Structures are given as C-alpha cells and as structure tokens.
Amino acid sequence: MISTQLVGSAVAYLSSSRAITTFLGTSSSSTAIWGQRFSTDGHGTGRTPDRVEISDYSIGGGLVKAEDHDASIRSKYHIPSVRDSFTSTPKLVTFDATGTMMELTSGVGTFYREVLMEMTDYNARLPRPGVFAESFFKAYKGVEEEDGCFGKETGMGEEEWWRKVVMETYAGVKELDNQEGLREELGEGLGEACFQKLYNEVFSGGEGWKLKDGASDFLEEIKEWKKEGLKVGCISNFDSRLGRILSDIGISGYFDFVLTSGEVGNKKPDEGIFKRAMEEAGVADPADCVHVGDSLAKDVDGAKGAGWHPIFIPNDISATVSSPDSDVVGEGNGEGYTQVGDLWGVLGVFGREKSGRVIVTTRPILEEGNDAFAEW
C-alpha cells in the first residue's frame, strides 16, 4: 500500500518498506520529474540518496499509486515548467480565504452538535456530527438559492440569512425528534441561543478558524514582495465577518484590501468581484492580475473570466486534478491555469521561492527549489 503526502512541490511516497521518494523540482527540458529516493529503517536513518527519474504519475482510488519504486509512475497528468509563460511581474495578487489561507478548526457538523449539546447542559442524546453536517450543507444550499448571496440581493441582511441557515440545519436533523421536548425547546429560544453562539462567537474568530499550515511564513515572504510595489488582496465568498476573522488569526495586516461577496453583492466566479478588486488596487489591466485559490469553479474559472491568471492549489488532488487529456476532471474545465502544491509554490511560479526549506514528513527533508507547478 502506498500513501502520499503533498507538501508544496514535494510529494513523498511512503510504502511498507519505508522507502521515501521526494520530488524536488522539474527538469528544464522535459515533463520528467526529478527526485531523490531514500531507504530508511524504522528509526529514520538512511543511506546516500539515489537520483531517480519518474516520467509521470497517475491518480486513482484517492491516492497516487506506483507498481514499485523502480518503475515509472504512469499518467495522463504532467507537470511541466511554465515560468517562461509569465512575461511580466504581476501588479496585483489576490488570495481566496477559506481552503487557501484558512480552514475550520473542526468539522462544521461538530460545531453544530457541540453548541447544541452545550446549550442543553450536556443532557441531550444527539446523533453523530456527520448528520448535522449533511443537514447544514443542504440548508446552506437551499437558503442561498432562495435568498441569494448572504441576503444582499433580497435585503434580508447577512445575520438574518445565517439565522435561517442555522434554524433549517437543526430542523433538518430528524433524530432530534427522538429527544423528548428538544424540538419544542429549539422553537422557544434554544435555537436562537445556538444561533448567537455559532454566528457571533464560533464562526467569527479564532475559535472556529485557523491558518492553513505555512500561511503565516508565506505571507511574510509576500510582505517583502509588497515593498516592490505589489498590491495584495483577499477575495472570498464570505460575509462581513471575514475582516474580523483575519484579524483574529493574525493576518489582516498583510492585505491591502479584503473583498467579500456578502459586501460586494456578487460572488466568485462572477467577474464583478474581480473588477472591484482591480479598482481597489488601482490596476487597470487584468493581465497584470493573479488570483490564487482552491476551487476550479470559483477561483480558476472566475479569474479566467475576468482576464486574470489563476493559480490553483488543490486541497484534494484525487478529486480536483484536471488536464486536457485527463480522465480525472474537477469542477472547472481544466485549461489556462497554473497549478501548485501549496502556497509556497506561488512564489516558485515567479522565481521568488526560498533556496531551501524544511518539510516535515516522516522525517525532516530539505527541499531545494519549488518548481512543481503546471499550466494547461
């Protein structure tokens, strides 16, 4: 059984024989990937690494798989060097928030369940978090379809919009009917207490949100780039609480502006929010703009539609990797974007990667270079 860990441009393969192959960069003349192979024992000691060439790799069953360590890993998905495709340094780089810069500290279903449990003094017998999560996503989609982007189009307002989502989430958990009197209590004030806790506390700051691994150090590198005139923004399908959240997790100061769909009134992939970002940054030409995100449909297609260059960071490589001749297709159409392994890969696209950094896998590995990115 081979498992995989995607860390920046380095992909480590670990098998039961404790052999690790680390991709360290791309060759300049072909689509081949060069790496180093280490044989280790259970204590992490090893021998001199062997230089190996792996032609490509395939996606299947949720993992990147290989027949054995000496065989090429075959694929329809390639990772060529694309640095020459960038003819100028961008004037504006924007980042998606959720999934790219930050993530939930726990699953959404866990929060809904735990808040209800707390509000009942831990006396309720509640179903597993997955039941609440399923109900939440159904409620969210339904309210969005009925009342638009956080209620801005209908004049509902975002707080009332979220109140409706919370109430419909709990209403959709049918197992709550098995708890005597609980459904009635939810309608008599318990539901409102849960909403206030979720809306004003859990999902409004550091209790519910945290930085993605490496984001803070990455933004320090971006701050250095800003000294050369680069404008940096955050574009997110979020509501007005995002600014407070970014401040709470310590990164608001890195951005020249933050735009949310709840405030602007349209959401990615609508090009309107990208045009608004250009206005905020004072940049006239969309060709000078780059957007970084984790959604093909929202970030990649949205940026392309606005004339920007998208950089895609997949959170689930088995579900989202696409290429013109790949049978693994994600949300978008798989053309005209650059793909990197993590935020550090963004620096590599523009030749600004650090000369080396330590990657934590089964043992520390020093990555030299950060060139594993692709353009379709």
Order of alpha helices (4+ residues) and beta strands (2+ residues): beta-beta-beta-beta-beta-beta-beta-beta-beta-alpha-alpha-alpha-alpha-alpha-beta-alpha-beta-alpha-beta-alpha-alpha-beta-alpha-beta-alpha-beta-alpha-beta-beta-beta
